[in-house]
Amino acid sequence: MFKSLLQEVVENTDGAVGGVLMGFDGITVETYSSDDAVNVETIGMEYSVVLTQVRQAAEMLEIGSAREVSVQAENLTTVIRLINDEYFVALSLRPTGNQGKARYQLRVRANDLLEALT
């Protein structure tokens, strides 16, 4: 179930190379990669630490819950959608990838992933 959803998101987003569904504890639920050179599991594990800090900052600032984070690096952009207090989904794209489509895909699929997790 999770792998097919991740595969669909990756394949329907121009420039996407992989996706991961992961807990904030860094434990992977599922991954899908169309490019073996990109280890989306490692990307998710590293960003899980950053996401925890972003969530804490949003709480301290009393601005509401964080929902989405995007990290644009020179060779890879990663769009992350927080699903609930325990899980997030991330999609990694090449620099020429369609970030808007990535954000849309993650937003509309987040509910499907949440339902499958519960």
N, CA, C and O of each residue as an XYZ file, in Angstrom:
472
protein
N       0.821     -1.198      0.000
C       0.000      0.000      0.000
C       0.866      1.264      0.000
O       0.715      2.125     -0.867
N       1.774      1.371      0.976
C       2.611      2.564      1.084
C       3.542      2.709     -0.114
O       3.710      3.800     -0.658
N       4.145      1.589     -0.517
C       5.090      1.645     -1.634
C       4.397      2.097     -2.911
O       4.949      2.895     -3.669
N       3.195      1.592     -3.154
C       2.483      1.978     -4.377
C       2.098      3.451     -4.351
O       2.126      4.110     -5.391
N       1.742      3.978     -3.191
C       1.429      5.405     -3.087
C       2.671      6.255     -3.327
O       2.616      7.249     -4.052
N       3.790      5.865     -2.721
C       5.031      6.597     -2.933
C       5.460      6.529     -4.396
O       5.900      7.529     -4.964
N       5.334      5.363     -4.998
C       5.697      5.196     -6.399
C       4.843      6.106     -7.286
O       5.354      6.746     -8.205
N       3.568      6.157     -7.009
C       2.666      6.999     -7.792
C       3.052      8.478     -7.675
O       3.066      9.199     -8.673
N       3.364      8.925     -6.460
C       3.760     10.319     -6.255
C       5.044     10.620     -7.015
O       5.141     11.648     -7.687
N       6.028      9.738     -6.916
C       7.310      9.949     -7.599
C       7.106      9.969     -9.114
O       7.605     10.861     -9.801
N       6.384      9.001     -9.622
C       6.217      8.894    -11.067
C       5.324      9.983    -11.662
O       5.403     10.261    -12.858
N       4.478     10.599    -10.837
C       3.604     11.661    -11.323
C       4.174     13.062    -11.107
O       3.493     14.056    -11.358
N       5.420     13.140    -10.643
C       6.058     14.432    -10.393
C       7.324     14.526    -11.232
O       8.262     13.754    -11.034
N       7.354     15.460    -12.160
C       8.523     15.649    -13.018
C       9.760     15.931    -12.185
O       9.760     16.833    -11.347
N      10.813     15.160    -12.417
C      12.082     15.367    -11.731
C      12.215     14.673    -10.399
O      13.286     14.710     -9.792
N      11.153     14.036     -9.923
C      11.218     13.329     -8.631
C      12.063     12.068     -8.768
O      11.987     11.367     -9.777
N      12.864     11.787     -7.751
C      13.735     10.614     -7.786
C      13.450      9.635     -6.655
O      13.923      8.499     -6.693
N      12.686     10.054     -5.647
C      12.387      9.121     -4.579
C      11.511      9.730     -3.510
O      11.412     10.948     -3.365
N      10.880      8.840     -2.768
C      10.021      9.266     -1.671
C      10.188      8.338     -0.487
O      10.564      7.176     -0.637
N       9.901      8.868      0.695
C      10.016      8.077      1.916
C       8.880      8.445      2.869
O       8.525      9.616      3.010
N       8.328      7.445      3.507
C       7.379      7.612      4.599
C       8.124      7.178      5.846
O       8.608      6.049      5.927
N       8.216      8.080      6.825
C       9.095      7.823      7.966
C       8.491      8.397      9.236
O       7.711      9.349      9.203
N       8.871      7.796     10.352
C       8.496      8.331     11.648
C       9.501      9.381     12.076
O      10.637      9.387     11.604
N       9.090     10.270     12.967
C       9.996     11.290     13.471
C      11.140     10.690     14.280
O      12.125     11.369     14.571
N      11.006      9.419     14.640
C      12.089      8.724     15.345
C      13.165      8.231     14.378
O      14.156      7.638     14.804
N      12.976      8.471     13.079
C      13.958      8.071     12.075
C      13.774      6.663     11.556
O      14.603      6.168     10.792
N      12.700      6.012     11.961
C      12.433      4.648     11.493
C      11.578      4.711     10.228
O      10.512      5.327     10.205
N      12.072      4.063      9.187
C      11.415      4.081      7.884
C      10.210      3.142      7.866
O      10.290      2.000      8.317
N       9.106      3.638      7.341
C       7.934      2.802      7.108
C       8.050      2.198      5.714
O       7.866      0.993      5.536
N       8.363      3.053      4.707
C       8.494      2.580      3.334
C       9.260      3.608      2.513
O       9.249      4.801      2.818
N       9.922      3.128      1.472
C      10.612      4.007      0.529
C      10.310      3.564     -0.894
O       9.932      2.420     -1.148
N      10.487      4.500     -1.808
C      10.462      4.181     -3.229
C      11.462      5.103     -3.902
O      11.459      6.311     -3.663
N      12.312      4.540     -4.738
C      13.304      5.341     -5.446
C      13.352      4.913     -6.908
O      13.367      3.724     -7.226
N      13.374      5.907     -7.786
C      13.525      5.622     -9.217
C      14.976      5.811     -9.643
O      15.319      5.616    -10.809
N      15.827      6.194     -8.689
C      17.238      6.447     -8.969
C      18.061      5.848     -7.832
O      18.030      6.346     -6.707
N      18.791      4.785     -8.127
C      19.554      4.099     -7.088
C      20.665      4.960     -6.490
O      21.178      4.643     -5.417
N      21.039      6.031     -7.163
C      22.101      6.912     -6.656
C      21.609      7.769     -5.494
O      22.420      8.328     -4.754
N      20.294      7.880     -5.324
C      19.721      8.693     -4.257
C      19.162      7.776     -3.176
O      18.263      6.975     -3.432
N      19.701      7.900     -1.972
C      19.247      7.088     -0.853
C      18.235      7.897     -0.046
O      18.604      8.641      0.862
N      16.958      7.744     -0.386
C      15.914      8.540      0.259
C      15.742      8.169      1.724
O      15.267      8.986      2.512
N      16.112      6.974      2.095
C      16.014      6.582      3.502
C      16.985      7.411      4.350
O      16.616      7.900      5.417
N      18.200      7.564      3.884
C      19.192      8.377      4.601
C      18.758      9.838      4.632
O      18.899     10.508      5.656
N      18.239     10.325      3.534
C      17.748     11.705      3.483
C      16.669     11.906      4.545
O      16.705     12.879      5.299
N      15.726     10.996      4.600
C      14.649     11.080      5.592
C      15.169     11.041      7.015
O      14.713     11.805      7.865
N      16.121     10.157      7.283
C      16.675     10.045      8.631
C      17.350     11.351      9.050
O      17.159     11.812     10.176
N      18.128     11.944      8.163
C      18.820     13.193      8.489
C      17.832     14.343      8.680
O      17.990     15.150      9.597
N      16.828     14.423      7.834
C      15.867     15.515      7.949
C      14.896     15.323      9.106
O      14.266     16.290      9.533
N      14.754     14.111      9.625
C      13.858     13.905     10.767
C      14.325     14.711     11.977
O      13.503     15.187     12.760
N      15.631     14.865     12.133
C      16.179     15.670     13.228
C      15.809     17.139     13.034
O      15.395     17.809     13.981
N      15.958     17.636     11.815
C      15.630     19.021     11.498
C      14.136     19.266     11.702
O      13.743     20.300     12.242
N      13.307     18.323     11.274
C      11.859     18.475     11.405
C      11.434     18.585     12.863
O      10.530     19.352     13.193
N      12.074     17.834     13.719
C      11.762     17.904     15.144
C      12.035     19.318     15.661
O      11.251     19.860     16.440
N      13.131     19.905     15.234
C      13.461     21.268     15.651
C      12.489     22.291     15.064
O      12.123     23.253     15.739
N      12.073     22.095     13.826
C      11.103     22.995     13.197
C       9.776     22.933     13.949
O       9.156     23.966     14.202
N       9.349     21.752     14.297
C       8.098     21.600     15.048
C       8.183     22.297     16.390
O       7.242     22.980     16.796
N       9.302     22.135     17.087
C       9.480     22.778     18.386
C       9.492     24.297     18.251
O       8.905     24.998     19.075
N      10.153     24.806     17.223
C      10.196     26.250     16.998
C       8.801     26.803     16.745
O       8.450     27.855     17.278
N       8.003     26.114     15.944
C       6.638     26.564     15.657
C       5.806     26.596     16.941
O       5.006     27.510     17.140
N       5.990     25.615     17.797
C       5.269     25.587     19.072
C       5.708     26.734     19.974
O       4.870     27.404     20.578
N       7.017     26.964     20.071
C       7.529     28.047     20.920
C       7.041     29.407     20.439
O       6.754     30.288     21.249
N       6.948     29.578     19.141
C       6.491     30.839     18.566
C       4.975     30.983     18.582
O       4.436     32.043     18.262
N       4.298     29.906     18.957
C       2.841     29.864     19.012
C       2.208     30.270     17.678
O       1.279     31.077     17.633
N       2.732     29.694     16.600
C       2.219     30.010     15.261
C       1.417     28.857     14.660
O       0.995     28.922     13.506
N       1.214     27.819     15.438
C       0.484     26.661     14.948
C       1.440     25.551     14.535
O       2.660     25.710     14.580
N       0.878     24.459     14.143
C       1.668     23.287     13.776
C       2.329     23.472     12.415
O       1.719     23.997     11.483
N       3.558     23.043     12.313
C       4.250     23.028     11.018
C       3.587     21.969     10.144
O       3.213     20.902     10.633
N       3.443     22.256      8.867
C       2.804     21.315      7.949
C       3.708     20.870      6.824
O       3.617     19.739      6.346
N       4.591     21.774      6.399
C       5.419     21.469      5.244
C       6.768     22.177      5.362
O       6.858     23.312      5.830
N       7.801     21.480      4.927
C       9.150     22.037      4.919
C       9.784     21.663      3.591
O       9.602     20.551      3.096
N      10.528     22.598      3.018
C      11.237     22.334      1.775
C      12.691     22.722      1.961
O      13.004     23.803      2.459
N      13.577     21.820      1.552
C      15.008     22.080      1.631
C      15.556     22.017      0.210
O      15.524     20.975     -0.444
N      16.055     23.153     -0.243
C      16.586     23.217     -1.604
C      18.103     23.286     -1.525
O      18.673     24.300     -1.123
N      18.745     22.194     -1.915
C      20.197     22.126     -1.965
C      20.631     22.241     -3.431
O      19.797     22.284     -4.335
N      21.908     22.289     -3.643
C      22.429     22.482     -5.000
C      22.000     21.373     -5.954
O      21.640     21.640     -7.100
N      22.039     20.131     -5.483
C      21.770     18.996     -6.370
C      20.466     18.263     -6.103
O      20.108     17.349     -6.845
N      19.759     18.648     -5.062
C      18.533     17.923     -4.719
C      17.629     18.812     -3.871
O      18.088     19.469     -2.936
N      16.368     18.825     -4.201
C      15.371     19.520     -3.385
C      14.506     18.462     -2.739
O      14.088     17.506     -3.392
N      14.236     18.633     -1.445
C      13.381     17.690     -0.739
C      12.199     18.452     -0.150
O      12.370     19.406      0.609
N      11.000     18.012     -0.517
C       9.767     18.589     -0.006
C       9.214     17.596      1.012
O       9.063     16.410      0.721
N       8.916     18.098      2.205
C       8.487     17.235      3.300
C       7.116     17.679      3.782
O       6.897     18.861      4.047
N       6.208     16.746      3.894
C       4.849     17.008      4.392
C       4.664     16.240      5.697
O       4.807     15.018      5.729
N       4.348     16.956      6.764
C       4.093     16.311      8.043
C       2.685     15.738      8.008
O       1.725     16.442      7.696
N       2.568     14.454      8.332
C       1.272     13.779      8.255
C       0.521     13.888      9.569
O      -0.671     14.194      9.593
N       1.225     13.635     10.658
C       0.668     13.786     12.001
C       1.834     13.969     12.974
O       2.943     14.286     12.545
N       1.607     13.777     14.254
C       2.666     13.991     15.251
C       3.740     12.915     15.213
O       4.777     13.058     15.862
N       3.515     11.850     14.472
C       4.459     10.740     14.464
C       5.142     10.499     13.121
O       6.237      9.937     13.083
N       4.511     10.916     12.009
C       5.005     10.547     10.683
C       5.081     11.735      9.723
O       4.363     12.726      9.861
N       5.976     11.596      8.749
C       6.081     12.552      7.660
C       6.381     11.796      6.372
O       6.831     10.651      6.394
N       6.122     12.458      5.257
C       6.452     11.916      3.939
C       7.328     12.944      3.239
O       7.071     14.146      3.309
N       8.357     12.465      2.569
C       9.291     13.354      1.878
C       9.452     12.906      0.438
O       9.435     11.714      0.131
N       9.608     13.880     -0.430
C       9.804     13.631     -1.852
C      11.033     14.401     -2.296
O      11.108     15.615     -2.107
N      11.995     13.709     -2.883
C      13.232     14.341     -3.347
C      13.200     14.498     -4.865
O      12.790     13.596     -5.595
N      13.649     15.680     -5.320
C      13.611     16.024     -6.739
C      14.958     16.569     -7.196
O      15.721     17.129     -6.410
N      15.228     16.393     -8.470
C      16.377     17.027     -9.096
C      16.107     18.533     -9.148
O      14.956     18.950     -9.023
N      17.145     19.355     -9.330
C      16.952     20.812     -9.351
C      15.938     21.300    -10.386
O      15.307     22.339    -10.192
N      15.782     20.570    -11.464
C      14.835     20.962    -12.504
C      13.437     20.402    -12.267
O      12.538     20.615    -13.081
N      13.247     19.682    -11.149
C      11.960     19.057    -10.857
C      10.867     20.077    -10.565
O      11.141     21.239    -10.262
N       9.654     19.628    -10.661
C       8.485     20.473    -10.465
C       8.096     20.500     -8.985
O       7.370     19.627     -8.509
N       8.583     21.507     -8.270
C       8.326     21.598     -6.832
C       6.853     21.832     -6.512
O       6.342     21.319     -5.517
N       6.179     22.598     -7.345
C       4.753     22.843     -7.134
C       3.953     21.553     -7.207
O       3.070     21.303     -6.386
N       4.276     20.743     -8.197
C       3.591     19.448     -8.345
C       3.924     18.537     -7.172
O       3.067     17.793     -6.696
N       5.167     18.595     -6.707
C       5.571     17.788     -5.550
C       4.754     18.178     -4.326
O       4.242     17.311     -3.618
N       4.630     19.465     -4.076
C       3.846     19.940     -2.931
C       2.394     19.497     -3.051
O       1.790     19.050     -2.075
N       1.841     19.623     -4.245
C       0.450     19.220     -4.477
C       0.272     17.719     -4.238
O      -0.640     17.299     -3.526
N       1.150     16.921     -4.839
C       1.049     15.464     -4.692
C       1.106     15.047     -3.225
O       0.320     14.211     -2.780
N       2.039     15.632     -2.478
C       2.158     15.273     -1.061
C       0.939     15.718     -0.265
O       0.476     15.004      0.625
N       0.424     16.896     -0.585
C      -0.747     17.394      0.137
C      -1.963     16.504     -0.079
O      -2.664     16.175      0.879
N      -2.223     16.109     -1.321
C      -3.421     15.303     -1.582
C      -3.250     13.851     -1.144
O      -4.243     13.182     -0.858
N      -2.026     13.350     -1.086
C      -1.786     11.964     -0.684
C      -1.585     11.800      0.815
O      -1.619     10.679      1.323
N      -1.377     12.899      1.529
C      -1.127     12.810      2.979
C      -2.297     12.132      3.695
O      -2.076     11.332      4.604
N      -3.525     12.436      3.306
C      -4.689     11.817      3.950
C      -4.745     10.317      3.688
O      -5.092      9.540      4.577
N      -4.406      9.912      2.468
C      -4.386      8.475      2.146
C      -3.355      7.754      3.013
O      -3.609      6.662      3.522
N      -2.202      8.373      3.170
C      -1.159      7.771      4.005
C      -1.585      7.725      5.454
O      -1.353      6.726      6.133
N      -2.207      8.790      5.944
C      -2.660      8.820      7.331
C      -3.700      7.736      7.590
O      -3.639      7.046      8.608
N      -4.642      7.585      6.686
C      -5.665      6.547      6.834
C      -5.038      5.165      6.864
O      -5.451      4.312      7.650
N      -4.061      4.940      6.030
C      -3.399      3.623      5.978
C      -2.565      3.367      7.235
O      -2.388      2.218      7.639
N      -2.058      4.424      7.846
C      -1.251      4.271      9.066
C      -2.096      3.948     10.287
O      -1.613      3.323     11.231
N      -3.372      4.377     10.274
C      -4.218      4.179     11.460
C      -5.088      2.966     11.344
O      -5.855      2.667     12.260
